[in-house]
Amino acid sequence: MSGYTGRFAPSPTGALHAGSLVAALASWVDARAHGGRWLVRIEDVDGPRCVPGADRVILQQLAACGLHPDEPPVWQSQRGALYEQALQRLLEAGWAYPCACSRKDVAEALTARQRARPRHGELVYPGTCRNGLQGRPARAIRVLTARRLGPDAWEPVRIDWQDRRLGAQAQDVEAEVGDFVLRRADGLWAYQLAVVVDDAAQGVTDVVRGEDLADNTARQIHLQRLLGLPTPRYLHTPLVLGPNGEKLSKQNGARPLDLADPLHAVREAAAVLGLRLDAPTLAEALAQAVRQWPYRPAD
């Protein structure tokens, strides 16, 4: 195998649906096109949202579609010690700090500054606790998205990166996101820290995932740089849209995959990726997808 390592990292909040199969297939095909490894990681750090048994169902669905990982899957819920080590490094380096703010506090602070602008359902954190908790108890841990130049002087973090499909991307992380959470008020690990630590620990060189996650990339690159971790290449794929024009998801009623005919399901997923599969068997169709993959390495 080449030095390429890719991964598919579903959250076990339910069975795979048509949109998640597109992401799984894209990551598998890209790995095979590069002669690399393909891993599966169950992202179950948000325990309250996870559905018991959904991880087992997801692995069965992948297998039914001929998508077999090259190593046994790992579960994020078993990797807390790695996240704790990374968090302590950030705290000791002065890049992370405790925060006492609730969502209501953040909203009120933004309103006072006439900045109450929702962003993808989130609020841009205004840095209230950067200079201390002012006697309030800590709730979460956040990471700085600006470099301190003086007592009241900050240099925002700007991340420029290249997506293999979307092209040049850029984000002023402080202005567009604000200092984001690493460990939540309920003690659970935030997705951004866990995914960065796991990608590095597993040697992931290429992240292939849905276009809706492209917005997370700048935050993850910021953490990679702070922790001295390598930055993978990124490729964000087209989304499957529901009848309302929004991304198909479990939250808006996406149905679990019908795998009575896995070949049909794979063909439908491949079509979203611009691949036309007419081979008569699943194995031949997957091989055809690898040959057609537009993001193959240069010969």
Disulfide bonds with the S-S distance in Angstrom:
none
